[in-house]
Amino acid sequence: MCRVLLLSLSALIASTNVSAQTATPSAPKATTFKPAALVIQVSDTLGAPLGGTMIAATGPVSREGETAADGSLHLINLRAGNYRLRFAREGSITLEREVAVRAGESSTLDVALSAAPPPPKPEPVQVPVPTKDLGAPGDPKVTPVPAFLEKNFIGGREGRKESPLGCTSSGKATLFQLRDSWVAHTHDDSDEWIYVVAGEGVLRMAAAEQHLQAGTFSLVPHTMTHALIPQGRNPLIVISVLSGQACKS
């Protein structure tokens, strides 16, 4: 009887040990997620807030948003880690920054954006200046003035003598021999160049007077009133060149 009790007790103890060895181990405790936040403040280089700044954050998670009128933006429910932020705003230079975010903490970031340089001014449009049609070129001509004067010298009783020297589609040259004054006159459509070949006199332009002698060269702009007054016993001999309008040959 005692032997039966001992065997039963031994079987019970063995069964208890096996149950203890095969028991299921307890599961590990789950890690609690601690969200983080990032408070961003954007301003210009003078400290004025910049609203309307687009911000894109890339890292463990991605976030994007636009700053309010006071230049602020709050990014919430972030995972801990390193983030790269891009700041873009019209009129400012785009900027990128890196920031580290810690679990369960609220971090702050101040960013100053520099103003973008103004766009280059457009190149002025070069308008081609229309060229004047001078027509067909005339024939070249050379006139030996001393020899020409010997054959065409003014008579003793003539007050003025004019001899054409050349004529083209854009002007003409004339040899004038003056004993009498050439009264005030104008050329509305032509500038006049006057070269003195011989003699003396006065060129009167408006209220000014210019003494003339052999070798003097003068320019009279168009529409300016002028007169030629000979002086001395010899005639005043000048070459007048009118340019600007076609001559009438």
NORGIJO-V462872 format. One record per backbone hydrogen bond with DSSP energy under -0.5 kcal/mol. NH is the residue of the N-H (numbers start at 1). CO is the residue of the C=O. E is the energy in kcal/mol with one decimal. If there is no record, write none. Layout:
NH&CO&E ; NH&CO&E
This chain:
5&1&-1.6 ; 6&2&-2.0 ; 7&3&-2.0 ; 8&4&-1.9 ; 9&5&-2.2 ; 10&6&-2.1 ; 11&7&-2.0 ; 12&8&-1.9 ; 13&9&-2.1 ; 14&10&-2.1 ; 15&11&-1.9 ; 16&12&-1.9 ; 17&13&-1.9 ; 18&14&-2.0 ; 19&15&-1.8 ; 20&16&-1.9 ; 21&17&-1.8 ; 22&18&-1.6 ; 23&20&-0.6 ; 35&33&-0.7 ; 36&78&-2.5 ; 37&105&-2.2 ; 38&75&-2.8 ; 39&107&-3.4 ; 40&38&-0.6 ; 40&73&-3.0 ; 41&109&-2.7 ; 42&71&-3.1 ; 43&111&-2.3 ; 44&48&-2.5 ; 45&113&-0.6 ; 47&44&-1.7 ; 50&42&-2.2 ; 51&49&-0.6 ; 52&67&-2.0 ; 53&50&-0.5 ; 54&52&-0.5 ; 54&88&-2.7 ; 55&65&-3.2 ; 56&86&-1.9 ; 57&63&-3.8 ; 58&84&-2.1 ; 63&57&-2.3 ; 65&55&-2.3 ; 67&53&-2.1 ; 68&72&-2.6 ; 71&68&-2.2 ; 73&40&-2.0 ; 75&38&-2.9 ; 75&73&-0.5 ; 76&74&-0.6 ; 78&36&-2.8 ; 81&101&-2.5 ; 83&99&-3.0 ; 84&58&-2.7 ; 85&83&-0.5 ; 85&97&-3.6 ; 86&56&-2.1 ; 87&95&-3.5 ; 88&54&-2.4 ; 88&86&-0.5 ; 92&89&-2.0 ; 93&114&-3.0 ; 95&87&-2.1 ; 97&85&-2.5 ; 99&83&-2.4 ; 101&81&-3.0 ; 104&34&-1.1 ; 105&102&-1.7 ; 107&37&-2.6 ; 107&105&-0.6 ; 109&39&-2.5 ; 111&41&-2.8 ; 113&43&-2.7 ; 116&91&-2.2 ; 126&124&-0.5 ; 127&125&-0.8 ; 128&126&-0.7 ; 130&128&-0.6 ; 134&132&-0.9 ; 145&143&-1.0 ; 148&144&-2.5 ; 149&145&-2.7 ; 150&146&-1.8 ; 151&147&-1.1 ; 152&148&-1.4 ; 153&149&-0.6 ; 158&155&-0.8 ; 161&177&-2.3 ; 163&175&-2.5 ; 165&173&-3.0 ; 166&173&-1.6 ; 168&171&-2.8 ; 171&168&-0.7 ; 172&242&-2.1 ; 173&166&-2.5 ; 174&240&-2.7 ; 175&163&-3.0 ; 176&174&-0.6 ; 176&238&-3.2 ; 177&161&-2.8 ; 178&236&-2.8 ; 179&159&-3.1 ; 180&159&-2.5 ; 182&228&-3.6 ; 183&181&-0.9 ; 185&226&-2.2 ; 191&243&-1.8 ; 192&220&-2.6 ; 193&241&-2.5 ; 194&218&-2.9 ; 195&239&-2.5 ; 196&216&-2.6 ; 197&195&-0.6 ; 197&237&-2.7 ; 198&237&-1.5 ; 200&231&-0.7 ; 201&212&-1.8 ; 202&229&-2.1 ; 203&210&-3.1 ; 204&202&-0.6 ; 204&227&-2.7 ; 205&203&-0.6 ; 205&208&-2.3 ; 206&204&-0.5 ; 206&225&-1.5 ; 208&205&-2.5 ; 210&203&-2.5 ; 212&201&-3.4 ; 215&196&-2.7 ; 216&213&-2.3 ; 218&194&-2.7 ; 220&192&-3.4 ; 221&219&-0.5 ; 223&187&-1.8 ; 224&221&-1.6 ; 226&185&-2.2 ; 227&204&-1.9 ; 228&182&-1.7 ; 229&202&-2.5 ; 230&228&-0.5 ; 231&200&-2.3 ; 236&178&-2.7 ; 237&198&-2.6 ; 237&235&-0.6 ; 238&176&-2.6 ; 238&236&-0.5 ; 239&195&-3.0 ; 240&174&-3.1 ; 240&238&-0.5 ; 241&193&-2.7 ; 242&172&-2.7 ; 242&240&-0.5 ; 243&191&-2.1 ; 244&170&-2.5 ; 247&168&-1.7 ; 249&247&-0.8
